[in-house]
Amino acid sequence: MESAAAPDRHTTFEDAQAIVTACAFFSLGLTLLGSARLLMGGTPGIALLIARATHLQFGTVYFVVNLPFFWLGVRRLGWPFALKTFAAVALLAFATDRLPLVLHLDHVHPLYAAVMGGALAGVGLLMLFRHEASLGGLSVLALYLQERFGIRAGVFQLVVDAAILVASFFVVSPTTLALSVLGAIALNLVLAVNHRPGRYSGT
């Protein structure tokens, strides 16, 4: 029986357009969540909270928070992954800080912001994962655990994000916390359903 041909690898152009598009999706999702004053898990959520408390720009905080995770990306997942992740983190930081120049939201219902913000961010992460990149932070660890131990990235991130959001119980209202958890579920459900080992053949 003839063996199946190995799948073609993504070209540099395909990787580049995926990174740009993914960061645009994630930046819009993050803006929706932020406009409703909702929280987010992972390093973007940490950076968002620090930025609100210190009045620093989100992009600067997010980039600095991610620096320790680049070592794990290089050591465990290789230089190509780390370099694409570095580019994605830098682009997201740049895009999110400048999105208000082209988009201004006067009103968004918190429920819509939670569901669509989380889903858009999840689609962005999914695109990056399929092009062997991420947005750093916990997503690097999530990808490593999936590759090494078969633990689904979406399931791992859902558990961690839920823990982070529950820990915020003492600083936000129950309604804000509940909607933030809903946003985390929407994000990670996209990953858990669509990012499974062996389902996607492109590399």
Order of alpha helices (4+ residues) and beta strands (2+ residues): alpha-alpha-alpha-alpha-alpha-alpha-alpha-alpha
